[in-house]
Amino acid sequence: MITDAAKRKVIALQVSWAALFLWVARHPFRGRFLLLFTGASMWVGNALTSVSLWRFGHGSTGVVVLNLIVGTTIAGLFAVAYVVGGLLVV
């Protein structure tokens, strides 16, 4: 069961990410470092979720490995976007 406090924290986090991404949309190359921060934090969250699933018996090893592969792929795409954004800045 998700508590009301947890729901409020999730809503606050989503609103803050939305505000951050709106700023980056207006100034795309000044905030490209946020891609690395976002990708890294997504990967860490994904890895912690995978370990939690495995540790408490809610997921098999295959599910955990697949979750880590997908998380690593998405974080890698963020890193590629960071590099490509750096190449586009003159």
C-alpha positions as CSV (number, residue, x, y, z in Angstrom):
1,M,0.0,0.0,0.0
2,I,1.4,3.4,-1.0
3,T,1.0,6.0,1.7
4,D,-0.1,9.6,1.1
5,A,3.4,10.9,2.0
6,A,4.9,8.7,-0.7
7,K,2.4,9.9,-3.2
8,R,3.2,13.5,-2.4
9,K,6.9,12.8,-2.8
10,V,6.3,11.2,-6.2
11,I,4.2,14.1,-7.4
12,A,6.8,16.6,-6.2
13,L,9.5,14.7,-8.0
14,Q,7.5,14.6,-11.3
15,V,6.7,18.3,-11.1
16,S,10.3,19.2,-10.5
17,W,11.5,17.0,-13.4
18,A,8.9,18.6,-15.7
19,A,10.0,22.1,-14.7
20,L,13.6,21.1,-15.4
21,F,12.9,19.6,-18.8
22,L,10.9,22.7,-19.7
23,W,13.9,24.8,-18.9
24,V,16.1,22.5,-21.0
25,A,13.6,22.7,-23.9
26,R,14.0,26.5,-23.9
27,H,17.8,26.4,-23.6
28,P,18.7,23.0,-25.1
29,F,22.5,23.1,-25.2
30,R,23.1,24.9,-21.9
31,G,21.4,22.1,-20.0
32,R,22.7,19.1,-21.9
33,F,24.7,18.0,-18.8
34,L,21.3,17.1,-17.3
35,L,21.2,14.2,-19.7
36,L,24.0,12.6,-17.9
37,F,22.5,13.3,-14.5
38,T,19.1,12.0,-15.6
39,G,20.6,8.9,-17.3
40,A,22.7,8.0,-14.2
41,S,19.9,8.5,-11.8
42,M,17.5,6.4,-13.9
43,W,20.1,3.6,-14.1
44,V,20.7,3.7,-10.3
45,G,17.0,3.6,-9.6
46,N,16.5,0.8,-12.1
47,A,19.4,-1.2,-10.5
48,L,18.0,-0.7,-7.0
49,T,14.6,-1.8,-8.1
50,S,16.0,-4.9,-9.7
51,V,18.0,-5.8,-6.6
52,S,14.9,-5.2,-4.5
53,L,12.7,-7.4,-6.7
54,W,15.3,-10.2,-6.6
55,R,16.0,-9.9,-2.9
56,F,12.4,-10.0,-1.8
57,G,11.5,-12.8,-4.2
58,H,9.2,-10.8,-6.5
59,G,11.2,-11.5,-9.6
60,S,13.3,-14.3,-11.1
61,T,16.9,-13.8,-12.1
62,G,15.8,-13.5,-15.8
63,V,13.5,-10.6,-14.9
64,V,16.2,-8.9,-13.0
65,V,18.7,-9.3,-15.8
66,L,16.2,-8.1,-18.4
67,N,15.4,-5.1,-16.3
68,L,19.1,-4.2,-15.9
69,I,19.6,-4.6,-19.7
70,V,16.7,-2.3,-20.5
71,G,17.8,0.3,-17.9
72,T,21.4,0.2,-19.2
73,T,20.2,0.7,-22.7
74,I,18.0,3.7,-21.8
75,A,20.9,5.2,-19.8
76,G,23.2,4.6,-22.8
77,L,20.8,6.5,-25.0
78,F,20.9,9.5,-22.7
79,A,24.8,9.3,-22.8
80,V,24.6,9.2,-26.7
81,A,22.3,12.2,-26.7
82,Y,24.8,14.1,-24.5
83,V,27.7,13.3,-26.9
84,V,25.6,14.2,-30.0
85,G,24.5,17.4,-28.3
86,G,28.1,18.3,-27.7
87,L,29.0,17.7,-31.4
88,L,26.2,20.0,-32.5
89,V,27.3,23.0,-30.5
90,V,29.5,25.2,-32.5
